[in-house]
Amino acid sequence: MKNIYLDNSATTQVDPEVAKIMMEYMVEKYGNPSSIHLYGQQAKYALDDAREKVAKVINAGIKNIFFTSGGTEADNWAVRGVIEMNIRKNIKANIIISQFEHSAVFETCKMLEKKYPELISVTYLQPDNKGYILPEQIENAVTSDTKLVSIMHVNNEIGTINDIASIGKLCRDKGIIFHTDAVQSYTKVPIDVKAMNIDILSAAAHKIYGPKGVGMLYLRSKVEIYPLLFGGHQESGLRNGTENLPGIIGFGKAAEIAQNSINSDMPRIGELKKKLYELISNGVDKIVVNGDINKGYKGILNISFEGVEGESLLLALDLDGVCVSTGSACSAGSVKPSRTLLAIGVGEEMAQSSIRFSIGKFNTMEDIEFTAESVIKSVERLRSMSWM
Ligand SMILES: Cc1ncc(COP(=O)(O)O)c(C=O)c1O
């Protein structure tokens, strides 16, 4: 039985090199970075080193990186932390986001506008049919109350890459804080927080062949944010609690490996995506690609198969040992069509017929050829069944 993992946007296999160093920091160098003795010093040194590696990927300073428990926590903190500063001063705040932000941003905004109806308003911008949010849309939506713009870099379901440099410039010129959810793009699409005028950025280790349960928030020095957790003094007193040292070390190692291999990994992943699309489109009719096939992120291919339920196709592929997802992993189990696909104008039926193939560095051309064969065979069978 084959075992092909094409769900790398949900999570990735931990790189063995990453796992190896994490083990070292669990069983040998297990000190608390706040301790003064040798074990503590060793841990503190490793913590600083990991922070530097994570920062380097986005051209940030080490004092601007704050480790979190993952992407969701970083996104929640970015939005709540900025808005809380306004709420405390009883200042009205408008937030501009897109309709297809990840739930970690989207639901946080929903919660804030519900909890503080007098103070907080949220503007939900509709992306175009390929998934782009244009800087002009933001320019038109800005009001004198706008305090935060949060637009994701790479969309996790369709892979569209937003022009965050232009959005960043616009926000900086207007004195509005700009946050980007870079959970899907970090180490995969070049990011320079200084050149791109990014104020706050979220990332997570488990999308880059690192461990689950660790992520980070980049925060530009002049940006004020309310602390996330109160306690001792960790993470400059903004996110307190003993650090997840093995996780952070793993994150640092994963970031370093990814940064050093971006120029070889990404073109190869791009070739695999191209081949997968070519084989599927030659073997199956009535398909529609969701997103921008030419300029989208190289690791995501989202296709709707007319007349086929995505869930049924996913299960058929699973029986062949091919793991993919319908919509985003975070909404798996829900029967609702994907918010992202609806936002870009895909009809309900085609949205329910979509499959996301997400390719990673451990995939091979053989994986792609086998997957395409399985897709062609399964779609044919499912379509013939639905005609009976
Ligand atoms: C774009 C995006 N943001 C945030 C998250 C949440 O990250 P985490 O799983 O680390 O909580 C994900 C996870 O799928 C994501 O794809």
PDBQT file of the ligand as one rigid body, heavy atoms in Angstrom, charges set to zero:
ROOT
HETATM    1  C1  LIG A 401      -2.847  30.739   7.134  1.00  0.00    +0.000 C 
HETATM    2  C2  LIG A 401      -2.889  30.065   8.449  1.00  0.00    +0.000 A 
HETATM    3  N1  LIG A 401      -2.932  30.814   9.569  1.00  0.00    +0.000 NA
HETATM    4  C3  LIG A 401      -2.959  30.266  10.790  1.00  0.00    +0.000 A 
HETATM    5  C4  LIG A 401      -2.952  28.900  10.959  1.00  0.00    +0.000 A 
HETATM    6  C5  LIG A 401      -2.977  28.324  12.327  1.00  0.00    +0.000 C 
HETATM    7  O1  LIG A 401      -1.705  27.860  12.703  1.00  0.00    +0.000 OA
HETATM    8  P1  LIG A 401      -1.530  26.755  13.849  1.00  0.00    +0.000 P 
HETATM    9  O2  LIG A 401      -1.976  25.465  13.250  1.00  0.00    +0.000 OA
HETATM   10  O3  LIG A 401      -0.067  26.769  14.151  1.00  0.00    +0.000 OA
HETATM   11  O4  LIG A 401      -2.350  27.163  15.003  1.00  0.00    +0.000 OA
HETATM   12  C6  LIG A 401      -2.924  28.070   9.821  1.00  0.00    +0.000 A 
HETATM   13  C7  LIG A 401      -2.975  26.610   9.948  1.00  0.00    +0.000 C 
HETATM   14  O5  LIG A 401      -3.435  25.891   9.087  1.00  0.00    +0.000 OA
HETATM   15  C8  LIG A 401      -2.882  28.669   8.539  1.00  0.00    +0.000 A 
HETATM   16  O6  LIG A 401      -2.839  27.937   7.435  1.00  0.00    +0.000 OA
ENDROOT
TORSDOF 0
